[in-house]
């Protein structure tokens, strides 16, 4: 399940050090494996220790370099420790990939206050905290790259997902604000807005809504390309934003959704 193909030539992230939150599964896992394939040394920060360790072991078996850091991204102390451990054990930090996120399908009326707070903490506060502790180091070392995972529903509202839409809209705007503030430090900040992507998180949405999975995925595929996305496709977008191929790109929201927002 956890594997990537080794490459004899140098990858486009050779020599770079990246910290990825939520890297134990789904989109985060796909990004971690692709970044490792392209030569980056990785910190996988997640609360899912078995899943994160499995990703790390896969990378190590394929001659990559990776460590796992157990991290509750809603806690400042954990986020600060994740940055410090990355710096001490891997020797630096060039790329911060804020991927950790959760979703709940409910309207404003249906959402409990504690549920709202939890979604905003995981999806938005985590981006603030990790960036807060990463940016000073990046600034001192000559620059860096931050990539945040938002959502198409951060740009256009969706049904029965009030807190999630609000949180991802906040990530879009936080991305722009950080790009404006830290461009002078040679720090590029961008976000990706995926459409429905075939992960365990997406499938749990169907279950939460009480819709049979085949019916749910069929509805999710109702977009110009007539399918949902693959985690590996979102990972390719992350690789672009984390590489020199996007050296003059900052403050953008890159939509990767099979045309879902096109109409």
C-alpha positions in Angstrom: 0.0 0.0 0.0 2.8 2.4 0.9 5.3 2.6 -1.9 6.9 4.8 -4.5 9.3 4.1 -7.3 12.9 5.0 -6.8 14.6 7.2 -9.4 18.3 6.9 -10.3 18.4 10.6 -11.4 18.2 13.5 -9.0 14.6 14.6 -8.1 13.4 18.2 -8.4 13.3 18.5 -4.5 16.8 17.0 -4.0 18.4 18.5 -0.9 15.1 20.0 0.4 13.5 19.4 3.8 9.8 19.3 4.1 7.3 19.1 7.0 3.9 17.6 6.0 1.0 17.6 8.4 -1.6 14.9 8.1 0.9 12.9 6.1 -0.3 9.5 7.3 -3.1 9.0 4.8 -5.0 10.3 1.8 -3.7 13.4 0.1 -1.0 14.0 2.7 0.4 10.5 2.3 0.4 10.9 -1.5 2.3 14.2 -1.2 4.8 12.6 1.2 5.6 9.7 -1.1 5.9 11.9 -4.2 8.2 14.4 -2.4 10.4 11.6 -1.1 10.6 10.2 -4.7 11.7 13.6 -5.8 14.5 13.7 -3.2 13.1 15.6 -0.2 13.8 14.6 3.4 10.5 14.5 5.2 9.0 15.1 8.6 5.5 13.5 8.8 3.5 15.2 11.5 0.2 13.5 12.5 -1.8 12.2 15.4 -2.0 8.8 13.6 1.2 7.3 14.7 0.8 3.8 13.1 -0.2 5.3 9.8 2.6 7.9 9.9 5.2 5.3 10.8 4.1 3.1 7.9 4.7 6.0 5.5 8.1 6.7 7.0 9.1 3.0 6.8 8.1 2.9 3.1 10.2 5.9 2.4 13.2 4.5 4.3 12.9 1.1 2.5 13.2 3.0 -0.8 16.4 4.8 0.3 14.6 8.0 1.2 14.9 10.0 4.4 12.0 10.6 6.8 11.0 10.9 10.4 7.6 10.7 12.2 6.5 13.3 14.7 3.3 12.8 16.7 1.6 16.2 16.5 -1.8 17.5 17.5 -1.9 20.5 15.1 -4.4 22.3 17.3 -1.8 22.7 20.1 0.8 25.4 20.0 3.3 23.3 22.0 3.0 20.3 19.6 3.4 22.6 16.5 6.5 24.3 18.0 8.0 21.0 18.9 7.4 19.7 15.3 9.3 22.6 13.9 12.1 22.2 16.4 12.4 18.5 15.8 12.5 18.9 12.1 15.3 21.4 12.4 17.3 19.4 14.8 16.9 16.0 13.2 16.8 16.9 9.5 18.9 20.0 9.6 16.6 22.6 8.3 13.1 23.4 6.9 12.5 24.5 3.3 8.9 23.5 2.7 5.9 23.5 5.0 2.9 21.6 3.7 -0.2 22.3 5.8 -2.5 19.4 4.9 -4.2 18.3 8.1 -7.9 18.7 7.9 -11.3 17.4 8.9 -14.9 17.8 7.6 -18.3 17.6 9.1 -21.4 17.7 6.9 -23.9 19.9 8.7 -25.6 23.3 8.4 -25.0 26.2 10.8 -28.2 25.2 12.7 -27.1 21.6 13.0 -23.5 22.3 14.0 -22.7 22.3 17.7 -20.4 25.0 19.0 -17.8 22.4 20.0 -17.9 20.9 16.5 -17.4 24.4 15.0 -14.4 25.1 17.2 -12.8 21.7 16.4 -13.1 22.2 12.7 -11.7 25.7 12.8 -8.9 24.5 15.1 -7.8 21.6 12.9 -8.3 23.4 9.5 -7.3 27.0 10.2 -5.5 27.3 13.6 -3.1 24.6 12.5 -2.0 26.6 9.5 -1.5 29.7 11.7 0.5 27.8 14.3 2.8 25.9 12.0 3.4 28.9 9.9 4.0 31.1 13.0 6.9 28.8 14.1 8.2 28.0 10.6 8.4 31.5 9.1 11.1 32.9 11.4 13.5 30.1 10.6 12.7 30.4 6.8 13.3 34.1 7.0 16.7 33.7 8.7 17.8 31.0 6.3 17.0 33.0 3.1 13.5 31.9 2.3 11.1 29.0 2.0 7.8 27.7 0.7 4.5 27.2 2.4 1.7 25.2 0.7 -1.7 25.0 2.3 -4.4 22.6 1.4 -7.7 24.4 1.2 -10.7 23.3 -0.9 -13.0 24.2 -3.8 -15.5 24.8 -1.1 -13.2 27.5 0.2 -14.0 29.4 -3.0 -17.7 28.4 -3.5 -20.1 27.3 -0.8 -21.4 23.7 -0.6 -24.4 22.1 1.0 -24.4 21.0 4.7 -20.8 21.9 5.3 -21.0 25.3 6.9 -18.0 25.0 9.3 -15.9 23.3 6.7 -16.6 25.9 4.0 -15.9 28.7 6.5 -12.6 27.1 7.5 -11.3 26.5 4.0 -12.3 30.0 3.0 -10.2 31.2 5.9 -7.3 29.2 4.6 -7.6 30.8 1.2 -7.5 34.3 2.7 -4.7 33.4 5.3 -2.6 32.2 2.4 -3.0 35.5 0.6 -2.2 37.5 3.8 0.9 35.5 4.5 2.1 35.8 0.8 1.8 39.6 1.1 3.5 39.8 4.5 6.4 37.5 3.8 7.3 37.9 0.1 10.0 40.3 1.2 11.6 37.4 3.1 11.6 35.3 -0.1 8.9 33.1 1.3 6.3 31.9 -1.2 2.8 31.0 0.2 0.2 29.3 -1.9 -2.8 27.0 -1.5 -4.4 24.2 -3.4 -8.2 23.9 -3.7 -9.0 20.3 -4.5 -12.3 19.0 -5.6 -13.7 15.7 -4.3 -10.8 13.3 -4.1 -11.1 9.6 -3.5 -9.8 9.3 0.1 -11.1 7.7 3.2 -12.2 11.2 4.3 -14.4 11.6 1.2 -16.0 8.1 1.7 -16.8 9.0 5.4 -18.7 12.0 4.1 -21.1 9.7 2.3 -21.6 7.6 5.4 -22.2 10.7 7.5 -24.9 11.9 5.1 -26.4 8.4 5.0 -25.9 8.0 1.2 -24.8 4.7 -0.2 -21.1 5.0 -1.3 -21.7 4.2 -5.0 -24.4 6.8 -5.2 -22.3 9.3 -3.2 -19.3 8.9 -5.5 -21.4 9.1 -8.6 -22.8 12.4 -7.5 -19.2 13.6 -6.6 -18.1 12.7 -10.1 -20.7 15.1 -11.6 -18.1 17.5 -13.1 -16.6 18.1 -16.6 -14.1 15.3 -16.3 -16.8 12.9 -15.0 -14.8 11.5 -12.1 -13.4 12.3 -8.7 -9.7 13.1 -8.2 -6.9 10.9 -7.1 -4.7 11.8 -4.2 -1.7 11.5 -6.5 -3.1 14.2 -8.7 -3.3 16.7 -5.8 0.2 15.7 -4.9 1.4 16.7 -8.4 0.0 20.2 -7.8 1.7 20.3 -4.4 5.0 19.4 -6.1 4.6 22.2 -8.6 4.1 24.8 -5.9 6.9 23.3 -3.7 9.4 23.4 -6.6 11.3 26.0 -8.5 8.9 25.5 -11.4 6.6 28.0 -9.5 9.4 30.4 -8.5 7.3 33.5 -9.4 4.1 32.2 -8.0 2.8 33.3 -4.6 -0.6 34.1 -3.0 -2.6 31.9 -5.4 -5.4 29.4 -4.9 -4.7 26.6 -7.4 -8.0 24.8 -8.2 -7.5 21.1 -8.9 -11.1 19.8 -9.2 -11.7 18.2 -12.7 -13.6 21.4 -13.7 -16.1 21.3 -10.8 -16.0 25.1 -10.3 -16.0 25.8 -14.0 -19.7 25.4 -14.3 
